[in-house]
Amino acid sequence: MSKIYNILFRRNSVFISAIFGAAFFVDIGFNSAVDKYFDYVNQGKQWKDIKHNYIKSGEDEE
Amino acid sequence: MLRATQRAPYAQQAISKCFARSFATKYDRPVGGSSDFQVPDFKDDLNPAKNGSSTKRNLSYFMIGSFGLATAISARHAVQDFLTTMSASKDVLAMAKVEVDLANVPTGKNLVVKWRGKPVFVRHRSDAEIKEANSVDISTLRDPQTDSERVKDPHWLVMIGICTHLGCVPIGDSGDYDGWYCPCHGSHYDISGRIRKGPAPTNLEIPEYTLDGTTLTVG
């Protein structure tokens, strides 16, 4: 336990950098996790799921 | 406060002693307080072996860090949300582009397209014109630019049709250099849209565009 303290918390500079570094990755991870969950809940309802019914491949998407 | 364990042992003892003595003599109860008042015992708090638990300390720091992390994330999103209010929305961006099919423009002809309220000149240049544009010694130019800097495909010259002098629209296929001629103050542009004669300070501006086969997208 004191190992964690000595590595992470002892120096404020390290502590702060760790917070910001973790914030960066947690933010990305959280967003992608929520997006995945949203896609899972709305399976088959979104445009990207039904697009192939309307647009043949090779055609312009717009 | 969380560094109690780092204190030198003699300091600990001194403090404990100090507390012990003062509680024992003068301050064993509040002034005017009842005689059965019990002075709280701070011995455990001053004992490094008992209060210096690293689990507790780590938990404290962990909580501080977690709240810091949450704050950092929300601050980032607040700033980002604010900045997105300043960017153009998708419908505006879609309107800001112009798509032109160039298949029907014969060699040696000009096409004028309106883009963001401005005319855009598109010229299908012949090989002779390309050669002419490349034969100019750029050190003699007012705004030195090679022809290859101004075009993506040498056969298609795309530029904004606004005279860089005072903003008139130059006339195509005219002027001393067989390019564009601005009737307002007599600026002559060559077949690459470069200023050659007259008051205009710079070459005709090149917009951002992409050429995909015969499809030109300006913007």
Chai-1 contact restraints between the chains, C-beta under 6 A:
chainA,res_idxA,chainB,res_idxB,connection_type,confidence,min_distance_angstrom,max_distance_angstrom,comment,restraint_id
A,M1,B,S54,contact,1.0,0.0,6.0,A-B,restraint_1
A,M1,B,T55,contact,1.0,0.0,6.0,A-B,restraint_2
A,M1,B,N58,contact,1.0,0.0,6.0,A-B,restraint_3
A,S2,B,S54,contact,1.0,0.0,6.0,A-B,restraint_4
A,I4,B,N58,contact,1.0,0.0,6.0,A-B,restraint_5
A,Y5,B,S54,contact,1.0,0.0,6.0,A-B,restraint_6
A,Y5,B,N58,contact,1.0,0.0,6.0,A-B,restraint_7
A,F9,B,Y61,contact,1.0,0.0,6.0,A-B,restraint_8
A,I19,B,G65,contact,1.0,0.0,6.0,A-B,restraint_9
A,I19,B,G68,contact,1.0,0.0,6.0,A-B,restraint_10
A,I19,B,L69,contact,1.0,0.0,6.0,A-B,restraint_11
A,F20,B,A72,contact,1.0,0.0,6.0,A-B,restraint_12
A,A22,B,L69,contact,1.0,0.0,6.0,A-B,restraint_13
A,A23,B,L69,contact,1.0,0.0,6.0,A-B,restraint_14
A,A23,B,A72,contact,1.0,0.0,6.0,A-B,restraint_15
A,A23,B,I73,contact,1.0,0.0,6.0,A-B,restraint_16
A,D27,B,I73,contact,1.0,0.0,6.0,A-B,restraint_17
